[in-house]
Amino acid sequence: MEESDITQNSVTDEVRKGAGLAALSYVFFICICILIYKKDNEFARFHAKQALVLFIGWVICLFLSVAVPFVGGLFSVSGTIIYLVCLSVGIFSSLMGLRVRFPVITSVAEKMVI
């Protein structure tokens, strides 16, 4: 067995074991639990970090919708649409075993030290 076969099997095994948890991490704040309890699975951590950044961004948009009087509705609607689209893509990609990189969200998530 070559070295590339071993690497291929271990990556596939890691994705297989972490795909369900990675998809579950996109459901509200469950990503925090996955970041705490699944430290050893890089696939689940990748998606959980993205889900955490998405969730924090959505909460900020909802806060701005209350804090900013006239433009608040725009923050709420646009933030919720972006959140739901990224949430759907993230869940689908994690179940398919893919690592989708969202433009700003992934760069922020990769800088997080958890």
C-alpha positions in Angstrom: 0.0 0.0 0.0 1.4 3.4 -1.0 1.6 6.4 1.3 -1.0 8.2 -0.8 -3.5 5.4 -0.3 -3.1 5.6 3.5 -3.6 9.4 3.4 -6.6 9.1 1.2 -8.2 6.5 3.5 -7.6 8.5 6.6 -9.0 11.7 5.1 -12.0 9.8 3.9 -12.5 8.2 7.3 -12.2 11.6 9.0 -14.7 13.2 6.7 -17.1 10.2 7.1 -16.9 10.4 10.9 -17.3 14.2 11.0 -19.8 14.9 8.2 -22.9 14.5 10.4 -21.5 16.7 13.2 -20.3 19.2 10.6 -23.8 19.5 9.2 -25.2 19.7 12.7 -22.8 22.6 13.6 -24.7 24.9 11.3 -27.8 24.7 13.5 -27.7 27.9 15.6 -25.1 27.7 18.4 -24.5 23.9 18.4 -21.2 24.7 16.7 -19.7 25.7 20.1 -20.4 22.2 21.4 -18.8 20.6 18.4 -15.7 22.9 18.7 -15.4 21.7 22.3 -16.0 18.0 22.0 -14.7 17.2 18.5 -11.3 18.9 18.7 -9.6 16.0 16.9 -11.7 16.0 13.7 -10.4 18.8 11.4 -13.4 18.4 9.0 -15.9 19.0 11.7 -13.8 21.9 13.2 -13.6 23.6 9.8 -17.4 23.6 9.4 -18.0 24.5 13.1 -15.7 27.5 12.8 -17.5 28.7 9.7 -20.9 28.1 11.4 -19.8 30.1 14.4 -18.8 33.1 12.3 -22.1 32.9 10.4 -24.1 32.8 13.6 -22.2 35.7 15.1 -22.7 37.7 11.9 -26.4 36.9 12.0 -26.7 38.0 15.6 -24.9 41.3 14.8 -27.3 41.9 11.9 -30.3 41.3 14.2 -28.8 43.6 16.8 -28.3 46.3 14.1 -31.9 45.9 13.0 -33.0 47.0 16.5 -30.2 49.6 17.1 -30.4 51.5 13.8 -33.8 53.1 13.5 -34.6 53.4 9.7 -32.1 51.1 8.0 -32.5 48.3 10.6 -35.0 46.4 8.6 -32.5 46.2 5.7 -29.9 44.7 8.1 -32.3 42.2 9.4 -33.6 41.0 6.0 -30.3 41.0 4.2 -28.5 39.3 7.1 -31.1 36.6 7.4 -31.1 35.9 3.7 -27.3 35.6 3.6 -27.3 33.5 6.8 -29.9 31.1 5.4 -28.2 30.7 2.0 -24.8 30.1 3.6 -26.4 27.8 6.2 -28.0 25.7 3.4 -24.8 25.5 1.3 -22.8 24.6 4.4 -25.1 21.8 5.5 -25.2 20.4 2.0 -21.5 20.6 1.4 -20.6 19.1 4.8 -22.9 16.1 4.2 -21.3 15.7 0.7 -17.8 15.7 2.4 -16.8 19.0 0.8 -15.1 22.1 2.3 -16.8 25.1 0.7 -15.0 28.4 1.3 -17.3 31.4 1.8 -15.4 34.6 0.8 -15.2 36.6 4.0 -16.6 34.0 6.5 -13.9 31.4 5.9 -11.0 33.9 6.1 -12.4 35.1 9.5 -12.9 31.5 10.7 -9.4 30.4 9.8 -8.0 33.3 11.9 -9.9 32.1 14.9 -7.8 30.3 17.5 -10.0 27.8 19.4 
